[in-house]
Amino acid sequence: MSARTSANTPVLIKGALLYGEGQPVDVLVADGEIRRIGTDPVAVDAEIIDAQGQILLPGFVDLHTHLREPGREDTETIETGSAAAALGGYTAVFAMANTSPVADSVVVTDHVWRRGREVGLVDVYPVGAVTVGLAGKQLAEMGTMAAGLGAVRMFSDDGHCVHDPLIMRRALEYANSLGVLIAQHAEDPRLTEGAIAHEGPTAARLGLAGWPRAAEESIVARDALLARDAGARVHICHASTAGTVELVKWAKSQGIAITAEVTPHHLLLDDSRLETYDAVNKVNPPLREASDAAALRQALAEGILDCVATDHAPHAEQDKCCEFAAARPGMLGLETALSIIVRTMVEPGLLDWRGVARVMSERPAAIVGLDDHGRPLEVGEPANLTLVDPKASWTVRGSELASISNNTPFEAMTFPARVTATLLRGRVTARDGKALGNRAEA
């Protein structure tokens, strides 16, 4: 990765459409913030970005990213994952705790925080484990992690459900006192033992062990009630069923502090993809039926589901190029997320570009209490920005993505829209398909 411009170099974005609306304007960025927005030419010694016809949005925030460091640097590192994030328009990502060792101590969470800052392409926020070793038996040292250098603000055993209701209740109570968030991987393990695909006609025909919707929905319902009684907040990871949508809607109507995310792949793909037995389509929770995907798209448009999260999950080739039952679940998502949202939500008229900003930037930032991301495009606000060419189209090639792994289900698919530049506090971190490293400033 080549060195990017100095933090002190102003950037002038010429002719951008803010949120895709109104007349083109020039946006001057300096000293980490938006300094000027206008139509009158301004003479300034700055890096120029010609944005004619392009859309300027607040930088995206991903609440659900797997960066694999420490422990599985053969599949992804904080540096390569950060590059993928910057290329995808992200300025902040939350790195899940299922690393090796598990991020269940301040030693690991602070390491993730430091590495993210050293790389400098996006703000990397460590997610702390709810339980020691993700084992679901003993609460991790949440208070210590929350007070550490990384200031952990979200905890999750993602990849595993906190299935013991008493442990989950205690976690919510502690989270409430600490002012942090519990994010739940909603899956009752007693209902999914041996399951590898959505329980439905497709799995039955293909001879794949079924994963019922109730495994997710029963935990969503339970945790909504636990959060109600604890007076705490709970966040539902990767909602995948129409029933989960209805449960989240009901819980919100009751005043329960519940939020929920949906992945791009659950919005676009369904279990018809399993016909080939290609494990690149194996994910947790599984791809559901087309009716579920339609319900998820509508719920995201209506605000029942709060935000988009990628669940970016790199895997080594040997963990995917094997029989379906033995394969690891997960797929890449950071670089394709924006284009899939355009395909599934913008092109059908379910969201406009203001809506894209809401679900990919503003709401995720608000859910975890970030005060310098997801901000309005106004003078004086932090210059965490994403520039999108809505007329571009591109074809996904796993080998050309920034991640070390290439397990994308979107191989050879052509998508609309492309991120052309990303700025983190006024620094250009990605431009024209290249991530711009931080080494020159270290």
Disulfide bonds with the S-S distance in Angstrom:
none
